[in-house]
Amino acid sequence: MQNNPSIIKEIFKGLSFSDEELLIISSVLMKMEFKKGSFIFKANDNVENMFYIYDGCLRTFHRDSSGKEHTIQFGIKDWWITDFTAYTSTSKAIMNLEVIEDATLYALSSTDKEYVYNEVPQIETFMRKKLESAFAAFQKRMVVSLSQSAKERYLDFLDTHNNIEKKLKNYHIASYIGITNESLSRIRKELYNS
């Protein structure tokens, strides 16, 4: 299926492509649509794709042995999301990828990724920069998680994710910042009643 060149230019903002390169990229990106509440993959599945979020909202989460959910990442328009541990290795998924809001995604398989990197090298540089930025954000989140109080983590979440907070359920936010729903309610009450 042929993808619209304007969508490819939107996905890879700032890059210029020849007509031949646009055809190559179009041949490897697969448009997919998912409804709210669906799972793209679950823990222990094989993960073949990473996904560019054209629209919608998603989250990756891990469920521990007691059944408690730990939200790892939220994804919104113009972000890439997957279980990178499984995507870049032969291991099974350690996370679940859930659709929080109806989503249109463009999937890039690990095999096609290598092909497009070889044929259009500027894509590899573009993706490396995206992943470096994401890794830096994960490191910052780890430092915040280890060193800040629950209230500070919530305020940091609001600062970082203010554009999606209204789309999320309370337990999504609580599991992302590592607290209970009750603790989140107390923090909100304290913040908004002071």
Steps between C-alpha positions, in 0.01 A plus 500: 500500500632842402521765774438865426836684462375781726449248782854369455632857512297558818637184663859590411479876554797699377623240251482530121455194282532417131201340330682166512563534874133589558403177322740297713371653824140463388558131428605425861258711708171324570201710607301342784193615690408394853200565723516623858550211743674269253844352551758512223709244683515348846782374720658181361396580142754537222547866410560552130427873470562842640221748447485865400193657659319706237215564741360352820646417839669177614684369801751227570472329836637204690284285727694355793449157659237640740300647210594862566546714187805725455459747215834546325416745222218696345504569128323772305511652152849516347654248746642155432402218735559128548662257743853583387651213700304246296511697173881518495564143616352156468341515845128511572317817600538603862229764464150544364411767244146630558297749297357766734340708224414385144828505309642509150852358495769431243686177572863436407615140539849422625588339164369795300681740733835353400404514132391866515811593704718357223302653214433840661785559750362831626210303655749314721647830622149640559396192704824497698437860607139415595614202707779700668244762599263231631782336698590834658134547600494150656816579699344824626187311597705244695680774693168672576345170607787417734553842653170687520198477725168379360373858481813613313466206257139597432596864438779383268247278317267800454788708369612231256162358392253787545372449144375145569403499868127538419509194272632273775325313778615568855650153535710559185654809657540338841673194351728725292624697801508193728224577750152374583177658373425607857834679531439676168158616622656636823770686306247654263274601788795662678611686185161625389363589845797709608 
